[in-house]
Each structure stands twice: as C-alpha cells, then as structure tokens.
Amino acid sequence: MITRYLALTAFALACVATPTVSSASALSDLGRDRAIESCSGCHQVTREQKLPAPVPNPDQLEMVVAPSFASIATAYEGKDRELRTFIRTPQHPMKEQQFLDSDLDAIIAYIHSVHKQRW
C-alpha cells in the first residue's frame, strides 16, 4: 500500500514538473522568434546569424555595433529587472521598444538561454 502511494506521488510530481521544463523551452523558443522579428536588424540574435552592419549614433556622429545577444546575456546574467528596464527604456541609439509583457518575458527567457548555450 505504501509503495503504491509513493509510486503515485512520484508520478504526480513528475507530471507537474514536466510542463515547467517544456513551458520554459517553449517560452525561450517564442522569445527567439520575437527577437529575430524585432531585434535582428541591429543585434546578432542567433549564433548562425551574420553580424548586422553598424548603426548610426547621431549623438556621437559615429557608427556603432549593437551588442550580440550572447554579450547581452553575459552582461545581464541574473539581472532580469535591469534587462527589462533597459529594453523598455533604452539608451540612444537603440530605439524605444513597445513589446507586450508576454513577448518581453519570452525575449528575456531566450537571452538567458543564449547565456547557457555559451556561443
């Protein structure tokens, strides 16, 4: 009886834990798609993407290279709030972004996954 109870408990816990893993992966995949759509014109979003051309910074009258998502992931490791704030209120020459909260959550999840990939 106790063995059966423990087996059922273990099964229930496994069922509860599995969606979290797949949900995190799905969120990261959605973030990758959103980042490709919205950010890849200036940032290298994936390892496979060719580095985009520099963008003009009219404040300093020069061209600048936007950081890759890999370097952003390193710079903002463990700093979700700061990353979210920076994306919502960027510094020039990065343009202001108007993401839905759910899309921003997904992009941030993707950025964290990039850090784990170490590309």
Salt bridges, closest charged atoms under 4 A:
GLU37 OE2 - ARG34 NH1 3.74
ASP59 OD2 - HIS92 NE2 3.94
GLU77 OE1 - HIS115 NE2 3.24
ASP80 OD1 - HIS112 NE2 2.45
ASP101 OD1 - ARG88 NH2 2.35
ASP103 OD1 - ARG34 NE 3.13
ASP105 OD1 - ARG84 NH2 2.71
